[in-house]
Amino acid sequence: MAIELIIATEQGSKLIEPLVVEPIEWSTERRSTPGKLAFDVIADSSTQFEEGDAVRFKQNGENVFYGFIFKKNRSKENIISVTAYDQLRYLQNKDTYVYEGKTAAEFIKMVAADFSLNIGDIEDTGYKIASRVEENTSLFDMIENALDLTLENRKEMYVLYDDFGKLTLKNIANMKIKSGDSYFMVDESSGEDFDYSSSIDDNTYNKIKLTYENEETSKREVYITQDSSHINQWGILQYYETLTKGENGQAKADALLKLYNQKTRNLKLKGIFGDVRVRAGSLIIVNLNLGDISVKNFMMVEKVTHKFSLDEHTMDITVRGGEFVG
């Protein structure tokens, strides 16, 4: 297995290939977190780089990570520990935006233009957000709010990530990993261990209550939908939200109940044979006996950490079921 790590210094005019102490770790998370590359290098006279320098990492000629150095830590043994982030790191900036009649995709393009971020494939999200005021908020939160509104109103989930230096937005339905006629699958032969949990404690609701203050009629409109059988089983787990002008209250309440009226299942897979196509937001098939259930279906990668060395590539993957099962 060939791994290549290049640092571009002096604003890209000089390229260096440092001596890396294995392993190299690349991690991604689905929401509001930049992709991260962490690695250690042996410091010598030819290894001179600074914060802000670009980092390019490839495996067997395949593009894996492109980003920028944000942290350096040197030990007395002359080992420099480096943390680099991809473009999503700049979405931690805060600002204020007021916009109307834009889709989440259009809003992402607007933000990217304002902050000089490179754009790749941005899928059309379809749903026009009537109006939105985002004040003193991180760009990450603004974008996630727009994507959440799209999910609630269109029942379509989108994932924003950096694809080797280009902001990319994809419908989760288009993020299944496939080779030929076969999908990527994790089973008992794929790795070392797993941790599994199921819960109604996080993002599970069996009653939805939405209200809207109608200024034209001076009345409060209330929209409620619920599942009596799950209320009897779990007690009342209520989701409450105030609506903005232009939202369809009953349709949104029905969509939220369908989304949240179920257990959430979390599964961490450890020491899986590595594949650089697996990133946060990917859909992979999990075929495992988990004790209380046997699962064989698509699950979404919530978080993944790849570990690379010259003779081994493994992954620790956190996947989610519940509302994310395909």
C-alpha positions, 0 to 999 in steps of 0.5 A, a space after each residue: 500500500 502506497 501512501 503519499 503526504 505532501 506539504 505545500 509551503 511558501 504559498 505553494 511554491 515549495 513542496 516537501 514530503 516529510 518523514 512520517 511516523 505511522 499511523 496517519 489518521 483521517 476522520 470525518 463526521 456528518 454534522 458541523 465538523 471539518 474533516 481532520 488529518 492528524 500525523 506525526 513527522 520527524 523534524 529535520 533541517 528540510 522539514 520547515 512548514 507553518 500553520 496555513 500551509 496546504 496538505 495533500 494526502 493520497 493512498 495508492 494514487 487515490 485522493 483522500 484529503 486536502 486541507 490546511 495545517 492549523 496546529 503543530 506540537 513539537 516534542 523534545 524527541 523532535 517529533 512534530 504532531 500536526 493537525 490539518 483540517 479541510 475547507 469545512 473548518 472555515 464554516 466555523 466563522 460567525 456572521 449574520 445573514 438575512 435571506 429569503 426564497 433560497 434553497 439550502 444549496 443556493 445558500 451554501 453557494 452564497 456563503 462559499 462565494 462570500 468566504 472564497 471557498 472552492 465549490 464542487 458538486 452541489 446537488 439541488 435541494 429543491 425546497 425554497 426557504 421562505 425567509 430566514 434570519 441568522 444572527 451572530 451564528 456560525 456558518 455551519 449552524 446556518 447551513 445545518 438549519 437550512 438542511 434541517 428545514 429541507 429534511 422536515 419539509 421534503 423528507 430528503 436528507 443531504 450531506 455537506 462535505 469536502 471532496 479533496 478541496 471542493 465543497 460537495 453537497 449530496 442527497 444521502 440516497 446517492 451516497 451508497 458505496 458500490 463496486 460493480 454490482 456489489 455494495 460495501 458491506 460490513 459483516 462478522 468477517 470485516 473487523 475486530 469488534 463492535 459496540 451497539 446501543 438502542 435508545 428513546 432518550 435522544 431524538 425520539 418523539 411520539 408527540 409533535 406540537 407546533 404553534 404559529 402566532 398569526 398576526 393577521 388573525 391575532 390568534 395562535 394556531 396549534 398543530 398536533 400529531 401523535 402516536 398513541 401506541 408509543 405514548 402508552 409504551 414510552 410515555 409522552 415524548 414531546 417535540 415543540 417548535 414555533 413556526 415561521 410564516 409560510 410553513 405548512 404546520 400540519 404537513 411539517 408535524 406529520 413529517 416530524 412524527 414520521 422522522 422521530 417516532 422510533 428508537 434510535 440505534 447506534 453502532 460502532 464498528 472497530 478495526 474494519 478493513 479500510 476503504 477510503 470511499 467510506 466517509 461520514 454520510 456514506 450508506 453502507 450495508 451492515 450484516 450483523 447479529 447484535 443480540 436483540 436484533 439481527 440487522 442486514 440493511 443500509 446504515 448511515 456513517 455518522 463518524 469514521 476514523 481511518 488509520 493508515 500505515 504502510 502495511 495496514 489500513 483500518 477504520 473505526 465507524 459509527 453508524 446510525 439506524 432508526 430514522 436513517 435506515 435505508 
